[in-house]
């Protein structure tokens, strides 16, 4: 075979590989997750398995919580079966990108995440709140002056409280949430600062203390994550969330699991 013939063969092979590659790209670009979900009759939803009150195992070992209410509503809207898939903070985005799940629950928006996934509507409030007994009047950060406040050391709660609190506030830092909660419940501190996921558990169980949310230090709602360029699925999810908001279903879930009415303002980034 001459050099000229060899070169022609190499070019032809390269063109064939290029065409195959283009075919793959076109096929990937034309992928439609919503159509795949409908065809399969199942939507695979990535959830944290131990994240109360958003999702955790109930007595019958099925997952229950705010996230599960929303996931089930989306599945019902699409007229498919819900298949919860347990994920972790480390593997959930790879699971989504590898199509092991169709959507992810409880995803906070960030510019870094936006590089690799898309975000559907915000559906769950996440905020950092000051919690105290009903009998104590605390309406804003200026009222923290002279108060003792429990917070989890080195967390976003700690940073938010440190920035907001007057110099005379007595911030007591603990190494975990159980210690923060115990310090507040036992009267070691007058107030505590936690996320609404932790706060809901305290609000639900302390009838004698009658704790309540005083005010919020930071709001960062949870979104539903999905792969990029899935416009059909994104619209379907957004429509389902809008309907839940309009017909009061999100408010019902908030009262049931977060122990507080849903404030739509908490769904704004």
BAFI-3210 file (N, C-alpha, C; in Angstrom, 3 decimals, decimal comma, padded with zeros to 6 digits):
// residues 269
n [1|2|3|4|5|6|7|8|9|10|11|12|13|14|15|16|17|18|19|20|21|22|23|24|25|26|27|28|29|30|31|32|33|34|35|36|37|38|39|40|41|42|43|44|45|46|47|48|49|50|51|52|53|54|55|56|57|58|59|60|61|62|63|64|65|66|67|68|69|70|71|72|73|74|75|76|77|78|79|80|81|82|83|84|85|86|87|88|89|90|91|92|93|94|95|96|97|98|99|100|101|102|103|104|105|106|107|108|109|110|111|112|113|114|115|116|117|118|119|120|121|122|123|124|125|126|127|128|129|130|131|132|133|134|135|136|137|138|139|140|141|142|143|144|145|146|147|148|149|150|151|152|153|154|155|156|157|158|159|160|161|162|163|164|165|166|167|168|169|170|171|172|173|174|175|176|177|178|179|180|181|182|183|184|185|186|187|188|189|190|191|192|193|194|195|196|197|198|199|200|201|202|203|204|205|206|207|208|209|210|211|212|213|214|215|216|217|218|219|220|221|222|223|224|225|226|227|228|229|230|231|232|233|234|235|236|237|238|239|240|241|242|243|244|245|246|247|248|249|250|251|252|253|254|255|256|257|258|259|260|261|262|263|264|265|266|267|268|269]
n.u [000,852|000,603|001,978|000,174|-002,237|-002,485|-002,794|-005,235|-006,908|-006,690|-007,792|-010,397|-011,205|-011,079|-013,060|-015,288|-015,303|-015,683|-018,228|-019,672|-019,263|-020,561|-023,099|-023,566|-023,458|-025,605|-027,674|-027,493|-028,081|-030,689|-031,914|-034,582|-035,625|-038,131|-039,784|-038,560|-039,060|-041,845|-042,217|-040,982|-042,567|-041,887|-040,396|-037,223|-036,046|-033,689|-032,952|-032,105|-031,649|-031,734|-032,710|-034,417|-036,752|-037,294|-036,844|-036,971|-036,717|-039,734|-041,924|-042,658|-040,495|-040,530|-039,770|-040,521|-041,700|-041,222|-039,900|-040,587|-043,345|-043,516|-042,104|-043,759|-046,068|-045,175|-044,641|-047,250|-048,490|-047,216|-048,171|-046,834|-044,864|-043,347|-039,956|-037,900|-034,484|-031,776|-029,361|-026,171|-024,469|-022,111|-022,357|-024,622|-024,890|-023,177|-024,764|-027,037|-025,990|-025,124|-027,483|-028,686|-030,538|-033,466|-034,253|-033,226|-033,833|-033,917|-031,767|-029,537|-029,132|-026,255|-023,592|-021,512|-022,624|-024,424|-022,924|-022,888|-025,384|-028,965|-031,569|-034,761|-037,898|-037,813|-038,855|-038,907|-038,573|-035,518|-033,943|-032,087|-032,763|-033,531|-034,419|-036,593|-038,165|-041,725|-042,510|-040,523|-039,579|-038,293|-037,475|-035,757|-032,306|-031,140|-032,322|-030,931|-028,966|-027,180|-028,233|-027,996|-026,907|-027,180|-025,245|-024,151|-020,828|-018,686|-020,366|-022,660|-024,714|-023,386|-021,649|-023,520|-024,893|-022,784|-022,133|-024,475|-025,140|-025,173|-022,356|-022,595|-023,939|-024,059|-022,551|-022,675|-020,858|-021,184|-020,307|-021,990|-025,354|-027,086|-026,045|-026,393|-029,203|-029,820|-028,625|-030,254|-032,834|-032,469|-032,098|-029,618|-028,870|-030,570|-031,592|-031,469|-029,732|-030,506|-030,911|-034,035|-034,688|-033,577|-034,730|-037,466|-037,812|-037,429|-039,457|-041,630|-041,612|-041,356|-043,501|-043,872|-041,942|-042,631|-041,327|-040,532|-040,111|-038,254|-037,007|-035,534|-032,195|-030,947|-031,841|-032,162|-033,504|-034,512|-034,042|-035,198|-033,100|-031,927|-030,802|-029,013|-030,534|-032,979|-035,713|-038,428|-038,912|-038,196|-040,167|-042,442|-041,939|-041,777|-044,407|-045,831|-044,938|-045,847|-048,581|-048,906|-048,280|-050,309|-052,688|-052,447|-051,097|-048,322|-048,226|-049,658|-047,867|-045,698|-046,733|-047,209|-044,678|-042,589|-043,614|-044,659|-046,478|-046,261|-044,279|-044,403|-042,403|-040,118|-039,324|-037,851|-034,806]
n.v [-001,193|002,212|005,319|007,353|005,956|004,869|007,205|008,136|006,107|006,459|008,996|008,473|006,676|008,335|010,174|008,515|007,820|010,350|010,928|008,995|009,885|012,370|011,472|010,315|012,555|014,012|012,255|012,288|014,955|015,005|013,554|012,874|013,280|013,383|011,993|009,487|008,865|008,737|006,600|004,522|004,444|005,145|007,363|008,161|009,310|011,183|011,209|012,255|009,792|009,992|012,539|014,166|016,866|016,371|014,003|010,722|007,444|005,781|004,066|001,796|001,518|002,865|005,859|009,032|012,430|015,998|016,330|013,896|014,092|016,044|014,824|012,613|013,898|015,013|012,654|011,594|013,574|013,212|010,769|008,385|005,836|006,416|006,133|006,200|007,019|006,472|008,868|010,510|013,484|013,524|011,780|012,425|014,300|013,141|010,784|011,885|013,020|010,672|009,522|007,823|008,698|010,701|013,207|015,425|015,970|018,667|020,554|023,083|026,250|027,190|028,953|027,358|024,770|025,218|025,030|022,377|021,170|021,675|023,801|023,369|024,718|026,471|024,824|024,205|025,699|026,854|028,111|030,070|030,501|032,448|031,066|031,023|031,062|031,479|033,446|035,336|038,428|038,948|040,502|041,341|041,659|043,523|042,998|040,891|041,722|041,360|038,836|035,286|032,864|029,849|028,015|026,036|025,346|026,820|026,583|027,590|028,790|029,745|031,640|033,444|034,326|035,503|037,659|039,149|039,616|041,900|043,366|042,838|040,463|037,138|034,664|031,263|028,582|025,323|021,854|020,250|019,676|018,458|019,217|021,963|022,144|020,947|022,746|024,979|023,974|023,206|025,591|026,682|028,469|031,381|031,592|029,991|029,388|027,946|025,901|025,680|023,010|021,617|023,160|022,586|020,119|020,714|022,596|020,951|019,231|020,417|021,234|022,462|024,477|025,973|026,895|029,210|030,542|033,447|035,413|035,540|034,887|034,245|033,259|030,534|028,840|025,416|023,718|021,731|019,549|018,884|017,354|019,250|020,934|019,647|020,492|019,804|018,116|019,882|021,888|020,367|019,688|022,259|023,130|021,340|022,075|024,711|024,250|022,855|024,887|026,711|025,309|024,842|022,599|022,559|024,197|022,621|020,465|021,808|022,631|020,130|018,855|020,762|022,230|024,780|027,386|027,747|030,252|032,020|033,825|032,679|031,020|032,318|033,047]
n.w [000,000|-000,910|000,380|-000,155|-000,436|002,092|003,589|002,560|003,473|006,234|006,554|005,707|007,687|009,885|009,261|009,351|012,060|013,096|012,133|013,467|016,042|015,920|015,540|018,014|019,687|018,667|019,276|022,071|022,507|021,743|023,655|025,919|028,968|030,206|028,417|028,608|031,292|031,288|029,503|030,916|033,120|035,648|038,002|039,054|042,000|043,657|047,037|050,370|052,783|055,514|056,716|058,437|058,947|056,285|054,818|055,937|057,435|058,214|060,584|059,148|057,564|055,171|053,318|054,616|054,769|054,158|051,653|050,499|050,249|048,257|046,149|045,684|044,811|042,409|040,983|040,882|039,369|036,935|036,434|037,051|038,722|041,876|042,638|045,167|045,585|047,574|048,355|048,839|050,041|048,639|046,431|044,988|042,813|040,812|040,504|039,332|036,948|035,743|035,137|036,939|038,648|038,102|039,021|041,688|045,129|047,545|046,898|047,212|045,675|043,828|042,192|041,424|041,324|039,300|037,064|036,358|036,681|036,280|037,634|038,905|040,082|043,246|046,125|048,798|051,961|053,253|055,934|058,266|061,586|064,514|067,519|070,276|073,590|073,740|075,520|075,531|074,147|071,107|068,317|066,331|065,188|066,900|069,302|070,297|071,917|074,897|075,315|075,831|073,534|071,841|069,457|066,653|066,359|063,897|061,701|059,024|060,372|062,629|061,467|060,361|062,662|064,138|062,490|062,676|065,374|068,166|069,941|072,644|072,877|074,113|072,786|072,680|071,735|070,406|069,745|068,232|066,974|068,800|071,255|071,120|071,061|073,545|075,325|074,969|075,627|078,290|079,530|079,673|077,759|076,511|073,966|070,708|067,636|064,658|061,663|059,837|059,538|061,710|063,718|063,501|064,726|067,404|067,887|067,628|069,805|072,338|074,371|076,865|077,012|074,839|072,359|069,693|066,381|066,100|064,385|061,078|060,031|057,645|054,350|052,167|049,865|049,087|046,022|043,208|041,603|038,299|035,212|032,734|029,903|029,827|029,122|028,942|031,176|033,194|032,945|033,567|036,245|037,396|036,902|038,515|041,084|041,187|041,152|043,558|045,317|044,760|045,395|048,072|048,996|049,481|051,698|053,528|053,826|054,915|057,402|058,514|058,588|058,983|060,954|060,836|059,147|055,558|054,225|051,355|050,625|051,538|049,559|047,777|046,223]
ca.u [000,000|001,394|001,739|-001,030|-003,381|-002,586|-003,328|-006,654|-007,610|-006,714|-008,765|-011,735|-011,513|-011,322|-014,379|-016,298|-015,349|-016,281|-019,665|-020,231|-019,255|-021,631|-024,356|-023,723|-023,770|-026,980|-028,554|-027,485|-028,767|-032,112|-032,446|-035,718|-035,832|-039,560|-040,286|-038,020|-039,793|-043,200|-042,128|-040,629|-043,632|-041,261|-039,449|-036,217|-035,833|-032,615|-033,297|-031,331|-032,445|-031,787|-032,686|-035,691|-038,091|-037,487|-036,987|-036,368|-037,456|-040,845|-042,028|-042,712|-039,230|-040,654|-039,333|-041,581|-041,212|-041,588|-039,401|-041,319|-044,654|-043,353|-041,720|-044,943|-046,970|-044,622|-044,885|-048,685|-048,782|-046,720|-048,871|-045,833|-044,527|-042,203|-038,896|-036,880|-033,127|-030,982|-028,115|-025,403|-024,002|-020,974|-022,627|-025,916|-024,766|-022,780|-025,924|-027,893|-025,307|-025,050|-028,874|-029,167|-031,760|-033,998|-034,227|-032,699|-034,509|-033,118|-030,520|-029,362|-028,540|-024,947|-023,041|-020,664|-023,503|-025,087|-022,034|-023,036|-026,783|-029,972|-032,411|-036,186|-038,424|-037,623|-040,074|-038,821|-037,833|-034,410|-033,492|-031,481|-033,650|-033,358|-035,540|-036,642|-039,466|-042,775|-042,631|-039,448|-039,756|-037,093|-038,033|-034,705|-030,953|-030,807|-032,840|-030,001|-028,037|-027,254|-028,846|-027,131|-027,411|-026,465|-025,081|-023,205|-019,550|-018,106|-021,381|-023,234|-025,468|-022,413|-021,202|-024,637|-025,139|-021,644|-022,242|-025,677|-025,332|-024,457|-021,159|-022,923|-024,570|-023,217|-022,667|-022,084|-020,668|-021,123|-019,712|-022,994|-026,708|-027,685|-025,576|-027,064|-030,604|-029,855|-028,309|-031,437|-033,945|-032,153|-031,995|-028,232|-028,925|-031,933|-031,981|-030,564|-029,780|-030,396|-031,690|-035,418|-034,810|-033,323|-035,699|-038,780|-037,849|-037,564|-040,776|-042,649|-041,531|-041,206|-044,760|-043,760|-041,128|-043,322|-040,378|-041,039|-039,150|-038,318|-036,758|-034,589|-030,907|-030,542|-032,762|-031,585|-034,465|-034,099|-034,558|-035,129|-032,031|-032,080|-029,739|-029,172|-031,203|-034,184|-036,741|-039,743|-038,982|-038,154|-041,492|-043,378|-041,657|-042,184|-045,874|-046,296|-044,666|-046,768|-049,902|-048,873|-048,295|-051,618|-053,789|-052,199|-050,442|-047,024|-048,502|-050,014|-046,644|-044,904|-047,328|-047,063|-043,294|-041,733|-044,336|-044,920|-047,072|-045,314|-044,195|-043,881|-041,177|-038,974|-038,981|-037,121|-033,353]
ca.v [000,000|003,434|006,315|008,073|005,090|004,790|008,488|008,170|005,187|007,071|010,096|007,869|006,129|009,464|010,723|007,594|007,984|011,657|010,816|008,219|010,773|013,353|010,763|010,151|013,870|014,351|011,411|012,784|016,244|014,773|012,775|013,523|012,572|013,271|010,881|008,252|008,609|008,322|005,267|003,557|004,412|005,345|008,462|007,876|010,574|011,129|011,831|011,849|008,794|010,331|014,001|014,661|016,371|016,350|012,596|009,766|006,180|005,720|002,780|000,701|001,624|003,703|007,226|010,019|013,776|017,075|015,999|012,755|014,605|016,746|013,828|011,814|014,751|015,095|011,351|011,489|014,495|012,578|009,477|007,323|005,353|007,047|005,253|006,976|006,472|007,096|009,479|011,277|014,759|013,318|011,035|012,689|014,936|012,086|009,928|012,604|013,110|009,323|009,106|006,841|009,337|011,683|014,502|015,424|016,838|019,407|021,070|024,528|026,853|027,847|029,163|026,197|023,675|025,573|024,645|020,956|020,742|022,733|023,931|023,646|025,675|026,321|024,207|024,017|026,770|026,589|029,380|030,041|031,295|032,581|030,417|031,296|030,808|032,416|034,542|036,322|039,292|039,118|040,797|041,623|041,399|044,416|042,393|039,859|042,353|040,861|037,512|034,121|032,212|028,621|027,810|024,988|025,979|026,704|026,365|028,794|029,427|030,469|032,811|034,380|034,907|036,356|038,889|039,918|039,877|043,019|042,959|042,384|039,139|036,066|033,534|030,036|027,680|023,907|021,061|019,526|020,209|017,941|020,053|023,257|021,978|020,672|023,988|025,827|023,356|023,163|026,944|027,148|029,682|031,905|031,447|029,197|029,679|026,699|025,859|025,300|021,561|021,287|023,886|021,952|019,037|021,324|023,203|019,905|018,380|021,130|021,912|023,281|025,658|026,694|027,657|029,730|031,269|034,881|036,058|034,796|035,500|033,960|032,400|029,888|027,753|024,201|023,524|020,390|019,512|017,979|017,536|020,386|020,756|018,817|021,527|019,191|017,686|021,077|022,507|019,505|019,847|023,612|023,178|020,602|022,885|025,856|023,758|022,574|026,177|027,340|024,598|024,720|021,344|022,854|024,725|021,469|019,723|022,640|022,535|018,760|018,431|021,852|022,769|026,206|027,654|028,096|031,645|032,000|034,626|031,814|030,275|033,234|033,036]
ca.w [000,000|-000,995|001,429|-000,536|-000,131|003,548|004,058|002,215|004,377|007,563|006,514|005,642|009,007|010,784|008,931|009,861|013,512|013,351|011,892|014,587|017,199|015,738|015,772|019,450|020,243|018,285|020,052|023,444|022,534|021,551|024,768|026,551|030,229|030,476|027,599|029,173|032,538|030,911|028,903|031,962|034,121|036,962|038,133|040,069|042,704|044,637|048,318|051,537|053,510|056,937|056,691|058,951|058,605|054,838|054,428|056,865|057,487|059,153|061,289|058,169|056,837|053,970|053,556|054,796|055,052|053,244|050,318|049,966|049,827|046,976|045,145|045,362|044,036|041,050|040,362|040,603|038,269|035,712|036,336|037,093|040,060|042,528|043,130|045,881|045,554|048,634|047,883|049,821|049,526|047,743|045,197|044,354|041,504|039,872|040,223|038,391|035,658|035,171|034,881|037,905|039,127|037,147|039,704|043,049|046,073|048,530|046,327|047,338|044,474|043,864|040,853|041,112|040,916|038,048|035,965|036,000|036,702|036,165|038,811|038,763|041,045|044,687|046,652|050,249|052,626|054,168|056,485|059,590|062,420|065,954|068,201|071,706|074,206|073,330|076,483|075,346|072,985|070,266|066,997|065,360|065,688|068,004|070,527|070,753|072,859|076,255|075,374|075,598|072,322|071,483|068,020|066,281|066,025|062,574|060,678|058,433|061,446|063,456|060,704|060,242|063,981|064,493|061,707|063,019|066,798|068,799|070,675|073,997|072,844|074,649|071,861|073,219|070,603|070,753|068,669|067,466|067,153|070,022|072,361|070,962|071,477|074,975|076,028|074,915|076,353|079,719|080,065|079,700|076,943|076,343|072,568|069,880|066,201|063,895|060,436|060,102|059,622|063,111|064,531|063,454|065,701|068,728|067,961|067,695|070,992|073,600|074,677|078,067|076,704|073,768|071,529|068,437|065,563|066,364|063,098|060,251|059,751|056,267|053,617|050,991|049,649|048,381|044,665|042,635|040,617|037,150|034,225|031,819|028,602|029,961|029,244|029,168|032,566|034,041|032,913|034,287|037,673|037,767|036,905|039,689|042,271|041,140|041,527|044,998|046,006|044,552|046,049|049,500|049,355|050,084|053,034|054,359|054,132|055,812|058,741|059,007|058,792|059,463|062,112|060,647|057,832|054,506|053,801|049,987|050,518|051,840|048,362|046,904|046,457]
c.u [000,883|001,070|000,437|-002,278|-003,604|-003,215|-004,816|-007,463|-007,747|-007,745|-010,183|-012,150|-011,842|-012,685|-015,491|-016,438|-016,003|-017,778|-020,344|-020,312|-020,359|-022,990|-024,631|-024,119|-025,203|-027,976|-028,651|-028,264|-030,271|-032,735|-033,541|-036,041|-037,310|-040,167|-039,810|-038,768|-041,190|-043,200|-041,859|-041,739|-043,132|-040,386|-038,526|-035,789|-034,755|-032,978|-032,285|-032,198|-032,589|-031,660|-034,025|-035,641|-038,350|-037,626|-036,255|-037,264|-038,534|-040,884|-042,055|-041,512|-039,356|-040,235|-040,532|-040,947|-041,651|-041,156|-040,200|-042,726|-044,557|-043,008|-042,926|-045,928|-046,488|-044,880|-046,354|-049,087|-048,366|-047,370|-047,883|-045,585|-043,320|-041,225|-037,840|-035,534|-032,303|-029,665|-027,414|-024,993|-022,884|-021,370|-023,856|-025,819|-024,195|-023,927|-026,837|-027,251|-025,196|-026,426|-029,311|-030,390|-032,183|-033,988|-033,648|-033,520|-033,481|-031,750|-030,499|-028,682|-027,143|-024,446|-022,178|-021,531|-024,162|-024,216|-022,322|-024,470|-027,689|-030,840|-033,852|-036,599|-037,956|-038,938|-040,075|-038,041|-036,640|-033,922|-032,899|-032,262|-033,164|-034,609|-035,446|-038,008|-040,473|-042,838|-041,582|-039,664|-038,420|-037,590|-036,982|-033,347|-030,550|-031,287|-031,967|-028,997|-028,267|-027,841|-027,779|-027,746|-026,543|-026,403|-024,033|-021,933|-019,131|-019,080|-021,810|-024,075|-024,556|-021,976|-022,297|-024,916|-024,032|-021,714|-023,383|-025,727|-024,568|-023,294|-021,480|-023,618|-023,579|-023,413|-021,929|-022,048|-020,478|-020,693|-020,711|-024,375|-027,373|-027,295|-026,219|-028,495|-030,697|-029,567|-029,518|-032,565|-033,716|-032,056|-030,582|-028,074|-030,381|-032,477|-031,076|-030,754|-029,513|-031,126|-033,096|-035,618|-034,580|-034,388|-037,047|-038,898|-038,046|-038,965|-041,857|-042,702|-041,550|-042,458|-044,636|-043,005|-041,809|-042,348|-041,024|-039,918|-039,339|-038,105|-035,686|-033,310|-030,496|-031,558|-032,074|-032,437|-033,873|-034,800|-034,587|-034,078|-032,341|-030,958|-030,047|-029,878|-032,375|-035,381|-038,123|-039,922|-038,996|-039,520|-042,499|-043,193|-042,115|-043,700|-046,431|-046,098|-045,612|-048,168|-049,963|-048,937|-049,680|-052,726|-053,551|-051,490|-049,064|-047,202|-048,862|-048,759|-045,754|-045,429|-047,106|-045,630|-042,391|-042,351|-044,537|-045,574|-046,001|-045,407|-043,606|-042,614|-039,934|-038,595|-038,269|-035,653|-032,872]
c.v [001,237|004,339|007,053|007,265|005,000|006,046|008,580|007,278|005,784|008,177|009,535|007,323|007,243|010,069|009,832|007,706|009,306|011,614|010,055|009,082|011,800|012,722|010,603|011,460|014,253|013,549|011,904|014,082|016,073|013,944|013,559|012,744|012,385|012,121|009,547|007,869|008,080|006,903|004,199|003,411|004,642|006,593|008,149|009,200|010,406|011,896|011,397|010,920|009,124|011,845|014,550|016,174|016,299|014,928|011,726|008,538|006,235|004,329|001,598|000,707|002,347|005,125|008,158|011,381|014,764|016,752|014,869|013,158|015,230|015,757|012,993|012,617|014,860|013,781|011,193|012,377|013,893|011,224|008,318|006,924|006,105|005,992|006,103|006,261|007,207|007,613|010,147|012,604|014,611|012,680|011,503|013,374|013,957|011,138|010,584|012,647|011,758|008,733|007,936|007,382|010,383|013,095|014,320|016,384|017,560|019,832|022,590|025,087|027,396|027,980|027,980|025,027|023,957|025,240|023,224|020,450|021,950|022,715|024,198|024,549|025,391|025,824|024,091|025,165|026,221|027,940|029,147|031,006|031,357|032,009|030,696|030,998|031,887|033,626|035,633|037,115|039,514|039,301|041,047|041,478|042,307|043,855|041,258|040,411|041,808|039,476|036,424|033,273|031,001|028,481|026,730|025,631|025,744|026,471|027,685|029,540|030,296|031,754|033,871|035,084|035,879|037,691|039,774|040,387|041,117|042,494|042,398|041,027|038,090|034,823|032,339|028,995|026,244|023,119|020,255|020,076|019,693|018,786|021,437|023,186|021,774|021,925|024,915|025,265|023,395|024,540|027,456|028,394|030,107|031,660|030,422|029,609|028,386|026,859|025,388|023,788|021,075|021,919|023,208|020,848|019,572|021,894|022,145|019,215|019,115|021,943|022,850|024,579|026,568|027,532|028,110|030,411|032,765|035,693|035,267|035,600|035,339|033,025|031,853|028,669|026,561|024,112|022,040|020,429|018,529|018,247|018,701|019,956|019,778|019,743|020,956|018,779|018,885|021,764|021,689|019,642|021,218|023,745|022,473|021,412|024,078|025,439|023,452|023,856|026,809|026,646|024,305|023,455|021,573|023,387|023,585|020,680|020,494|022,559|021,153|018,432|019,508|022,586|024,275|026,401|028,047|029,576|031,654|032,812|033,782|030,907|031,156|033,209|034,424]
c.w [000,000|000,176|001,157|-000,168|001,370|004,127|003,780|003,156|005,773|007,635|006,508|007,004|009,987|010,545|009,464|011,373|013,891|013,180|013,017|015,829|017,125|015,986|017,252|020,093|019,941|019,096|021,482|023,546|022,426|022,672|025,472|027,818|030,528|029,690|028,150|030,451|032,227|030,350|029,962|032,997|035,536|036,915|039,306|040,715|043,764|045,890|049,374|052,379|054,988|057,090|057,189|059,156|057,095|054,302|055,447|056,938|058,562|059,796|060,326|057,223|055,495|054,317|053,615|055,043|053,992|051,814|049,681|049,531|048,441|045,867|044,716|044,510|042,588|040,308|039,982|039,431|036,932|035,452|036,201|038,545|040,593|043,013|043,828|045,839|046,599|048,065|049,059|049,200|048,516|046,416|044,433|042,992|040,470|039,538|039,195|037,006|034,962|034,904|035,760|038,636|038,100|037,716|041,097|043,908|046,950|048,000|046,480|046,104|044,770|042,437|040,432|040,631|039,572|036,844|035,474|036,021|036,508|037,423|038,405|039,920|042,478|045,275|048,178|050,871|053,395|054,642|057,861|060,465|063,863|066,614|069,696|072,270|073,827|074,240|076,289|074,066|072,283|068,846|065,921|066,001|066,832|069,343|071,036|071,768|074,263|076,406|075,181|074,496|072,002|069,968|067,780|065,724|064,571|061,441|060,048|059,462|062,318|062,750|060,637|061,562|064,364|063,761|062,194|064,466|067,272|069,644|072,053|074,032|073,332|073,791|072,443|072,102|071,078|069,524|067,844|067,795|068,419|071,228|072,313|071,490|072,983|075,793|076,070|075,772|077,865|080,355|080,188|078,832|076,782|074,945|071,899|068,422|065,450|062,572|060,738|060,129|061,051|063,999|064,594|064,496|067,114|068,900|068,170|069,054|072,329|073,944|075,869|077,785|075,693|072,926|070,231|067,672|065,789|065,088|062,366|060,019|058,293|055,634|052,367|050,652|048,897|047,028|044,330|041,521|039,500|036,166|033,302|030,529|028,659|030,172|029,536|030,617|033,502|034,085|033,707|035,795|038,151|037,846|038,140|040,969|042,327|041,575|043,015|045,816|045,930|045,327|047,533|049,936|049,991|051,501|053,989|054,770|055,092|057,243|059,343|059,404|059,372|060,635|062,049|059,287|056,820|054,182|052,397|049,788|050,791|050,668|047,345|047,248|046,845]
res [x|x|x|x|x|x|x|x|x|x|x|x|x|x|x|x|x|x|x|x|x|x|x|x|x|x|x|x|x|x|x|x|x|x|x|x|x|x|x|x|x|x|x|x|x|x|x|x|x|x|x|x|x|x|x|x|x|x|x|x|x|x|x|x|x|x|x|x|x|x|x|x|x|x|x|x|x|x|x|x|x|x|x|x|x|x|x|x|x|x|x|x|x|x|x|x|x|x|x|x|x|x|x|x|x|x|x|x|x|x|x|x|x|x|x|x|x|x|x|x|x|x|x|x|x|x|x|x|x|x|x|x|x|x|x|x|x|x|x|x|x|x|x|x|x|x|x|x|x|x|x|x|x|x|x|x|x|x|x|x|x|x|x|x|x|x|x|x|x|x|x|x|x|x|x|x|x|x|x|x|x|x|x|x|x|x|x|x|x|x|x|x|x|x|x|x|x|x|x|x|x|x|x|x|x|x|x|x|x|x|x|x|x|x|x|x|x|x|x|x|x|x|x|x|x|x|x|x|x|x|x|x|x|x|x|x|x|x|x|x|x|x|x|x|x|x|x|x|x|x|x|x|x|x|x|x|x|x|x|x|x|x|x|x|x|x|x|x|x]
***
